[in-house]
Amino acid sequence: VNLGGEIRFGPNLFYTDNLDYAFDDRFKDEFYREIIRYIDIQPRDLMPDETGIRPKLQGPGDPFRDFYLREETARGLPGFINLIGIESPGITAALAIGEMVARKIKNIREEN
């Protein structure tokens, strides 16, 4: 339940080659079938909310690839630390990731 008293479900995930943020009704029935496992609700009571496109490190059928951190001096961006592919549950490790970034910054400063 959010601060507005609304119950929110999601997200779902599917691969796309098209950068289109429109709500895709093709998944509404499947989404409804999953929701009624947890709460008694009618399809008419469901409303689409947000859509988004989340970058992934692997494509359909590819083996799992976890996030990584890369210091980008070699690409002409000294001191820039790129955090690539972090998604939930990786975000739950935000403090540990922050500590890793801080160590990288400290190492860069010590080298210069």
Backbone bond lengths (Angstrom), bond angles and torsions (degrees), N, CA, C in turn:
res aa  C-N    CA-C-N  psi(-1)  N-CA   C-N-CA  omega(-1)  CA-C   N-CA-C  phi
1 V - - - 1.454 - - 1.530 108.13 -
2 N 1.315 116.73 132.01 1.464 119.97 179.29 1.531 110.19 -91.31
3 L 1.323 117.13 -179.66 1.465 121.20 -177.16 1.531 112.59 -64.68
4 G 1.319 117.38 -21.08 1.461 121.46 177.30 1.515 113.00 -85.63
5 G 1.346 117.13 3.83 1.459 121.33 -179.72 1.515 114.04 80.21
6 E 1.311 117.42 9.98 1.464 121.59 -179.42 1.525 109.96 -90.93
7 I 1.317 115.17 145.90 1.453 120.54 173.30 1.520 106.88 -96.94
8 R 1.314 115.95 128.65 1.458 120.12 -177.46 1.530 108.71 -118.37
9 F 1.304 115.84 140.89 1.460 123.12 177.72 1.510 109.11 -122.32
10 G 1.303 115.62 148.39 1.446 119.78 175.76 1.506 110.16 127.30
11 P 1.264 117.62 -176.35 1.468 125.88 3.37 1.524 111.32 -88.35
12 N 1.305 114.85 167.81 1.448 119.10 165.52 1.524 107.00 -100.93
13 L 1.299 116.07 175.39 1.461 119.31 -174.66 1.514 109.30 -144.06
14 F 1.307 115.92 131.03 1.453 121.68 170.30 1.518 107.77 -151.29
15 Y 1.307 115.60 151.13 1.460 120.83 -179.56 1.519 110.10 -81.28
16 T 1.325 115.07 146.56 1.457 120.65 178.06 1.519 109.00 -146.24
17 D 1.291 115.80 150.78 1.463 121.37 173.01 1.524 110.27 -104.47
18 N 1.335 116.23 -0.11 1.448 122.38 -173.59 1.535 109.43 -112.47
19 L 1.319 118.29 124.67 1.459 121.82 178.53 1.527 109.41 -83.49
20 D 1.322 115.51 77.53 1.461 122.52 -177.76 1.527 107.74 -123.88
21 Y 1.327 116.92 120.73 1.458 121.71 -177.27 1.531 112.90 -92.85
22 A 1.310 117.67 9.04 1.462 120.66 178.85 1.525 109.74 -70.74
23 F 1.336 116.14 147.70 1.468 120.75 176.84 1.518 108.53 -68.57
24 D 1.326 116.60 133.15 1.461 122.34 -177.84 1.525 109.13 -102.23
25 D 1.330 117.09 107.79 1.470 122.44 -178.09 1.524 114.06 -66.45
26 R 1.325 118.47 -12.96 1.469 120.06 -177.71 1.522 112.43 -59.36
27 F 1.318 117.67 -24.42 1.454 121.02 -174.21 1.523 113.10 -101.97
28 K 1.327 117.42 2.07 1.460 120.81 -174.36 1.531 112.15 -62.90
29 D 1.335 118.35 -44.88 1.467 120.86 -178.60 1.529 111.26 -65.17
30 E 1.304 116.53 -43.30 1.469 120.22 178.09 1.525 110.45 -62.49
31 F 1.306 116.47 -42.64 1.455 122.07 179.16 1.532 109.56 -61.26
32 Y 1.326 116.68 -44.37 1.464 121.58 179.56 1.532 110.75 -61.29
33 R 1.320 117.31 -44.85 1.471 120.63 179.67 1.519 111.57 -58.50
34 E 1.312 117.46 -36.07 1.466 120.55 178.51 1.530 111.50 -73.97
35 I 1.307 117.49 -38.75 1.463 121.54 -177.92 1.522 111.37 -64.96
36 I 1.342 117.48 -41.57 1.469 118.91 -175.96 1.525 112.15 -69.46
37 R 1.304 117.28 -6.79 1.468 119.29 171.57 1.524 110.64 -69.66
38 Y 1.324 117.62 -20.89 1.464 122.69 -174.19 1.522 114.13 -115.16
39 I 1.331 117.55 -26.55 1.462 120.59 -173.91 1.524 108.94 -149.67
40 D 1.327 115.94 142.11 1.460 122.02 177.85 1.522 108.17 -82.14
41 I 1.309 116.06 109.51 1.466 121.55 -176.11 1.521 108.66 -146.98
42 Q 1.307 116.79 153.35 1.460 121.98 178.32 1.528 109.39 -97.92
43 P 1.323 117.19 149.59 1.475 119.34 179.90 1.536 112.82 -55.64
44 R 1.315 117.33 -34.94 1.472 120.64 -178.83 1.529 111.96 -65.31
45 D 1.343 116.66 -19.34 1.458 120.65 -179.22 1.528 113.22 -84.88
46 L 1.313 117.47 -6.96 1.468 121.42 179.51 1.525 110.14 -89.31
47 M 1.310 115.25 134.67 1.459 120.64 177.11 1.523 108.18 -130.85
48 P 1.328 116.89 135.16 1.465 118.34 176.05 1.523 109.60 -64.79
49 D 1.304 115.90 148.70 1.461 120.03 -177.93 1.519 109.15 -118.18
50 E 1.302 117.04 -93.27 1.457 121.12 -176.70 1.521 110.56 -109.40
51 T 1.300 114.90 150.36 1.458 120.49 170.27 1.522 107.35 -124.64
52 G 1.289 115.62 159.60 1.454 119.47 178.21 1.505 110.70 -164.61
53 I 1.285 115.12 169.13 1.460 121.15 177.13 1.511 106.71 -122.40
54 R 1.323 114.90 121.39 1.453 121.62 -177.01 1.535 108.27 -107.65
55 P 1.312 117.22 121.25 1.465 118.85 179.07 1.520 110.39 -66.16
56 K 1.304 115.65 141.01 1.459 121.83 179.42 1.525 108.39 -122.08
57 L 1.321 115.47 149.56 1.461 120.31 178.13 1.520 112.33 -83.75
58 Q 1.312 117.41 -18.42 1.462 119.82 179.81 1.523 109.05 -126.85
59 G 1.300 115.15 154.69 1.453 120.72 178.23 1.511 111.14 -98.06
60 P 1.320 117.01 -179.61 1.463 120.42 179.14 1.528 111.14 -57.17
61 G 1.319 115.72 129.15 1.465 120.67 178.06 1.517 114.89 82.69
62 D 1.332 117.90 -9.17 1.465 120.75 177.78 1.525 109.83 -75.71
63 P 1.326 117.91 154.77 1.461 119.60 175.43 1.524 110.48 -67.22
64 F 1.326 115.16 155.93 1.463 121.77 -178.48 1.521 110.93 -58.93
65 R 1.325 115.95 137.58 1.473 122.27 173.50 1.516 107.36 -129.29
66 D 1.300 116.35 123.60 1.450 121.30 179.72 1.520 109.47 -84.92
67 F 1.322 116.66 171.47 1.453 121.19 -179.85 1.524 110.86 -67.93
68 Y 1.317 115.23 163.91 1.454 119.67 174.32 1.519 109.95 -148.27
69 L 1.326 113.92 159.58 1.460 122.33 178.38 1.511 107.19 -112.63
70 R 1.327 115.81 136.43 1.461 118.81 -179.74 1.524 109.53 -139.06
71 E 1.312 115.88 127.90 1.460 121.94 173.71 1.523 106.19 -83.02
72 E 1.320 117.73 129.83 1.463 121.99 -165.53 1.525 115.33 -103.41
73 T 1.342 119.01 27.45 1.464 120.61 177.69 1.526 111.11 -58.13
74 A 1.333 116.85 -42.11 1.471 121.31 -178.72 1.530 112.06 -61.22
75 R 1.311 117.36 -20.19 1.472 121.66 178.46 1.526 111.79 -99.20
76 G 1.327 115.54 13.90 1.461 119.94 177.74 1.519 114.45 84.29
77 L 1.334 116.64 17.57 1.460 121.05 -179.21 1.524 110.11 -125.05
78 P 1.322 117.22 69.15 1.467 119.43 -177.18 1.523 112.14 -59.97
79 G 1.324 115.00 132.79 1.453 121.02 179.23 1.519 114.77 83.90
80 F 1.326 117.15 -7.71 1.467 120.10 178.62 1.516 108.72 -84.36
81 I 1.323 116.14 124.48 1.466 120.79 179.36 1.516 107.47 -111.70
82 N 1.310 115.53 118.25 1.449 123.57 -175.26 1.525 108.81 -95.83
83 L 1.321 117.30 122.67 1.455 123.06 176.41 1.520 106.21 -103.83
84 I 1.315 116.32 109.10 1.458 121.18 -167.35 1.529 110.66 -114.12
85 G 1.322 115.74 128.10 1.455 121.38 172.04 1.517 114.87 80.00
86 I 1.324 118.50 19.06 1.465 119.51 -179.62 1.520 108.82 -80.00
87 E 1.294 115.47 125.95 1.464 121.97 176.18 1.517 107.69 -144.59
88 S 1.288 116.69 172.91 1.453 120.27 178.80 1.530 107.77 -63.41
89 P 1.312 119.87 134.71 1.456 128.12 10.37 1.525 114.11 -90.14
90 G 1.318 118.82 6.41 1.460 120.44 179.52 1.511 113.00 -58.75
91 I 1.318 116.49 -34.15 1.452 120.20 179.55 1.530 110.78 -63.25
92 T 1.326 117.34 -26.91 1.464 119.52 178.57 1.520 110.83 -65.94
93 A 1.312 117.07 -15.10 1.462 121.92 178.25 1.524 110.88 -99.45
94 A 1.328 117.76 26.31 1.459 121.93 -173.35 1.524 112.86 -56.19
95 L 1.326 119.28 -39.99 1.455 120.31 -179.74 1.524 111.09 -65.25
96 A 1.312 117.40 -43.50 1.465 120.85 178.54 1.526 110.65 -65.40
97 I 1.318 117.14 -38.95 1.467 120.75 177.14 1.523 109.49 -64.12
98 G 1.330 117.21 -42.15 1.459 121.24 177.28 1.522 111.66 -59.66
99 E 1.323 116.81 -39.57 1.467 120.34 177.65 1.526 111.23 -65.08
100 M 1.338 116.83 -38.66 1.464 120.35 177.58 1.525 110.55 -63.37
101 V 1.332 116.72 -43.08 1.467 121.26 179.06 1.531 109.40 -63.61
102 A 1.323 117.21 -43.41 1.470 120.74 179.68 1.531 110.77 -60.33
103 R 1.338 117.58 -40.53 1.481 120.67 177.49 1.520 110.66 -63.64
104 K 1.330 116.88 -41.03 1.462 119.90 179.03 1.539 110.47 -63.46
105 I 1.323 116.41 -43.68 1.472 120.00 178.48 1.516 110.33 -62.13
106 K 1.318 117.43 -43.07 1.468 121.71 178.96 1.532 110.01 -60.59
107 N 1.329 117.33 -43.58 1.467 121.65 178.62 1.525 111.42 -62.27
108 I 1.318 117.24 -40.59 1.466 121.55 179.16 1.526 109.38 -62.80
109 R 1.323 116.38 -45.71 1.465 120.42 -179.14 1.522 111.35 -64.41
110 E 1.320 117.17 -37.78 1.471 120.91 179.71 1.523 111.93 -68.42
111 E 1.337 116.42 -30.80 1.471 120.82 179.76 1.526 111.52 -74.63
112 N 1.330 117.29 -25.30 1.475 120.95 -175.70 1.464 111.22 -97.54
